[in-house]
Amino acid sequence: MAKDLFGNEIETNPLLRDKFIEPPFSILDTKSGNWQKRKKTWQKLGIKSEVGRDSKVINMDTMSKKNNTTNYVSIFDPALCEVLYHWFCPQGGLILDPFAGGSVRGIVSNYLGYKYTGIDIRQEQIDSNRKQALNILDLNNQPNWYVGDSNIILEQFNEKFDFVFSCPPYADLEVYSDLKGDISNMQYIEFMKAYEEIILKSCRLLKKGRLACFVVGEVRDKKGNYIGFVPDTINAFKKAGLDFYNEGILLNSIASASIRANGNMKTQKLVKVHQNILVFKKPF
């Protein structure tokens, strides 16, 4: 039986899994045994993406600020980073992340030999990320994290990148701070204006022929209707001059979905157990 880069035994597929880590299909199932093995192994390195974060989340299914505001921190899947870097970024490539958030995407990047540059508006988040990276990676192999508003910081960059990769705020689903420039605390019209500007500036720094990938999910408004964040993200990249190239569905763990199903169906809302992986290509 074949082994992954950590020495874990994995189910083999001589045509696909051995070459691509996971079969390069449009459905990525995080519940599978191989996926969970990789995820747990990454976590054993000491990655703690939740540290340095204290957000408020509005329940994705009901979006009721009055009754469903809780402390919650979303954790990015390190196994997903590994797969998407392998599929869409050239070996040793430069990665730009305009919505860095926690430490996962940066640490996984440099651990695998890529070079990561991430931006986050909160000093405490960057301080936590840097501390974790120093405990996991060599001193001369640290991700570059910048503190500030991506709309401003991106204008200061001249270097071109091989891959733009991020998981942006899902509108105001998680409110990270009250800082000026933090788009998670903006009304949706203001959010989209800043969001499109950040995407445009990121894409200008992307090398021709390279890919950009955002992992996003749909969000409901106060009336319980989806706001259309996924198509709005696609349109933002198209406005920036990129082509819509791939779409994947990330199947998440069922977790509390079964418990929430009865309540959701009282208003005929399906419980969301997936996210969208949107991939764009910059023309030559």
C-alpha positions in Angstrom: 0.0 0.0 0.0 1.3 3.5 -0.9 2.1 6.1 1.8 1.7 9.9 1.8 4.4 12.4 2.6 4.0 11.7 6.4 4.3 8.0 6.0 0.5 7.2 6.4 -0.8 4.3 4.4 -3.4 5.4 1.8 -5.7 3.7 -0.6 -4.0 3.6 -4.0 -5.2 4.4 -7.4 -2.3 4.1 -9.7 -3.8 6.4 -12.3 -5.1 9.1 -9.9 -4.5 9.1 -6.2 -0.8 8.3 -6.4 -0.3 11.2 -8.8 -2.8 13.8 -7.5 -3.1 13.0 -3.8 -6.9 12.9 -4.3 -8.6 12.1 -7.6 -9.0 15.4 -9.5 -12.8 15.3 -9.6 -15.2 18.1 -9.0 -16.4 16.6 -5.7 -14.0 16.6 -2.7 -15.2 14.4 0.2 -13.6 15.5 3.5 -15.4 12.6 5.2 -13.3 9.9 3.4 -10.7 7.9 5.3 -7.8 9.1 3.3 -8.8 12.7 3.8 -9.3 12.4 7.5 -5.8 10.7 7.9 -4.1 13.6 6.1 -6.0 16.2 8.1 -5.2 14.6 11.4 -1.5 14.3 10.5 -1.4 18.0 9.6 -3.0 18.9 12.9 -0.4 16.9 14.7 2.2 19.3 13.5 0.7 21.8 15.9 -1.3 24.0 13.6 -4.0 25.9 15.6 -5.8 28.2 13.2 -8.4 29.1 15.8 -5.8 30.8 18.0 -5.9 34.6 17.6 -9.4 34.6 16.4 -12.6 35.6 18.3 -15.4 36.1 15.7 -19.1 36.3 16.0 -21.0 34.1 13.6 -24.6 34.3 12.4 -26.1 30.9 11.9 -25.7 30.1 8.2 -29.2 28.5 7.9 -31.3 31.2 9.7 -29.1 34.3 9.7 -31.0 35.6 12.8 -28.7 38.0 14.6 -31.1 38.2 17.6 -31.3 34.5 18.3 -28.3 32.8 16.7 -25.2 35.0 17.3 -22.5 32.9 19.0 -18.8 32.7 19.5 -17.5 30.6 16.6 -14.3 30.2 14.7 -14.1 28.6 11.3 -11.1 26.4 10.7 -9.6 26.0 7.3 -8.8 22.4 6.3 -5.0 21.8 5.9 -5.7 18.7 3.8 -7.6 20.9 1.3 -4.6 23.3 1.2 -2.3 20.3 0.3 -4.6 19.2 -2.5 -5.2 22.6 -4.1 -1.6 23.6 -3.9 -0.6 20.4 -5.6 -3.2 20.7 -8.3 -3.1 24.4 -9.1 0.3 25.9 -8.1 3.6 25.1 -9.7 6.2 23.5 -7.4 8.0 26.1 -5.3 5.5 28.8 -6.5 4.6 32.1 -4.9 1.2 32.2 -3.2 -0.8 35.3 -2.4 -3.6 35.3 0.1 -5.4 38.6 0.6 -7.7 37.3 3.4 -5.1 35.3 5.4 -7.1 34.7 8.6 -5.5 31.8 10.6 -2.2 30.1 10.2 -3.2 27.0 8.1 -2.7 28.2 4.5 0.6 29.8 5.3 2.2 27.0 7.3 1.0 24.3 4.9 2.4 26.3 1.9 5.9 26.7 3.2 6.0 23.2 4.7 5.4 21.9 1.2 8.0 24.1 -0.4 5.9 27.0 -1.7 6.3 30.6 -0.6 3.3 32.2 1.0 2.4 35.9 1.4 -0.8 36.6 3.4 -2.5 39.7 4.6 -4.8 40.1 7.6 -6.2 43.3 9.2 -5.8 42.1 12.8 -2.4 42.3 14.6 -3.3 39.6 17.1 -4.0 37.2 14.3 -0.7 37.8 12.6 1.2 37.6 15.9 -0.4 34.2 16.5 0.3 32.9 13.0 3.9 33.9 13.3 4.3 32.3 16.7 2.9 29.0 15.4 5.0 29.1 12.2 8.2 29.5 14.3 7.3 26.3 16.2 6.7 24.3 13.1 8.9 25.6 10.3 12.6 26.4 10.0 13.6 30.0 10.8 14.6 30.6 7.2 11.3 29.2 5.8 8.7 31.4 7.3 5.5 32.6 5.5 5.3 36.4 4.9 2.3 37.8 6.9 1.4 41.4 6.6 -0.9 43.4 9.0 -3.3 45.8 7.4 -6.1 46.4 4.9 -5.5 44.4 1.8 -7.0 47.2 -0.3 -4.0 49.3 0.8 -1.3 46.6 1.3 -1.7 45.1 -2.2 -0.9 48.4 -3.8 2.5 48.3 -2.2 3.4 44.9 -3.9 5.4 44.7 -7.1 6.2 41.0 -7.1 4.1 38.7 -9.3 2.6 35.5 -7.9 1.9 32.0 -9.2 -1.3 31.4 -7.3 -3.9 33.6 -5.6 -5.6 31.5 -2.9 -8.0 32.5 -0.2 -11.1 31.9 1.9 -12.6 35.3 2.2 -15.2 36.5 4.8 -18.6 35.1 3.8 -20.1 38.6 3.9 -21.0 39.2 7.6 -21.4 35.6 8.6 -18.4 35.9 10.8 -17.6 39.4 12.1 -13.9 39.5 13.0 -13.4 43.0 14.3 -14.8 46.6 14.2 -11.6 47.9 12.5 -11.9 50.2 9.6 -11.2 48.2 6.4 -12.4 44.9 7.9 -15.0 44.0 5.2 -16.7 41.4 7.5 -18.4 44.3 9.5 -19.7 46.1 6.4 -23.2 46.1 4.9 -23.3 43.9 1.8 -23.2 46.7 -0.8 -20.1 48.2 0.9 -18.7 44.7 1.4 -18.9 43.9 -2.3 -17.3 47.2 -3.4 -14.2 46.5 -1.2 -14.2 42.8 -2.0 -14.2 43.5 -5.8 -11.3 46.0 -5.3 -9.3 43.5 -3.4 -9.9 40.8 -6.0 -8.9 43.1 -8.8 -5.6 44.2 -7.1 -4.8 40.5 -6.3 -5.4 39.5 -9.9 -3.2 42.2 -11.2 -0.3 40.6 -9.2 -1.0 37.2 -10.6 1.2 36.0 -13.4 -0.4 35.4 -16.8 -1.6 31.9 -17.3 -1.7 31.2 -13.6 -4.7 30.3 -11.5 -6.7 31.9 -8.6 -8.8 29.9 -6.2 -11.4 31.1 -3.6 -13.2 28.7 -1.3 -16.6 30.3 -0.6 -20.0 29.4 0.7 -23.5 30.9 0.3 -25.0 33.0 3.0 -28.6 33.9 3.9 -29.9 37.4 4.5 -32.1 38.5 7.4 -35.2 37.3 5.5 -33.6 33.8 5.1 -32.9 34.1 1.4 -29.5 33.4 -0.1 -27.6 36.6 -1.0 -25.8 35.2 -4.0 -22.3 35.4 -2.7 -21.0 32.6 -4.8 -22.1 34.1 -8.2 -21.0 37.6 -6.9 -17.6 36.1 -6.3 -17.5 34.6 -9.8 -18.5 38.0 -11.3 -15.9 39.8 -9.3 -13.1 37.7 -10.8 -14.6 38.1 -14.3 -14.6 41.9 -13.8 -10.9 41.5 -12.9 -10.3 39.9 -16.3 -10.0 36.3 -15.3 -11.8 33.3 -16.8 -14.0 31.0 -14.7 -12.0 27.8 -15.2 -13.1 25.1 -12.6 -15.7 24.6 -9.9 -15.5 22.0 -7.2 -17.8 21.1 -4.3 -16.2 20.5 -0.9 -18.3 18.1 1.1 -18.1 18.9 4.8 -18.6 16.7 7.8 -22.3 16.2 8.6 -21.5 17.1 12.3 -24.5 19.0 13.7 -26.4 19.1 10.4 -28.6 16.1 11.4 -29.6 17.9 14.6 -30.4 21.2 12.7 -32.4 19.5 9.9 -35.7 19.3 11.7 -35.6 23.0 12.7 -34.5 24.1 9.2 -37.3 22.2 7.4 -39.9 24.0 9.4 -39.1 26.8 7.0 -38.2 24.5 4.1 -34.4 25.3 4.3 -31.9 22.6 3.4 -29.0 22.2 5.8 -25.9 23.3 4.0 -23.0 20.7 4.2 -20.8 21.9 1.3 -18.7 24.8 0.2 -17.7 26.0 -3.3 -14.2 25.8 -4.7 -14.0 28.4 -7.5 -11.0 28.5 -9.8 -10.1 31.2 -12.3 -7.4 31.5 -14.9 -5.6 34.7 -16.0 -5.3 34.8 -19.8 -1.9 35.1 -21.4 
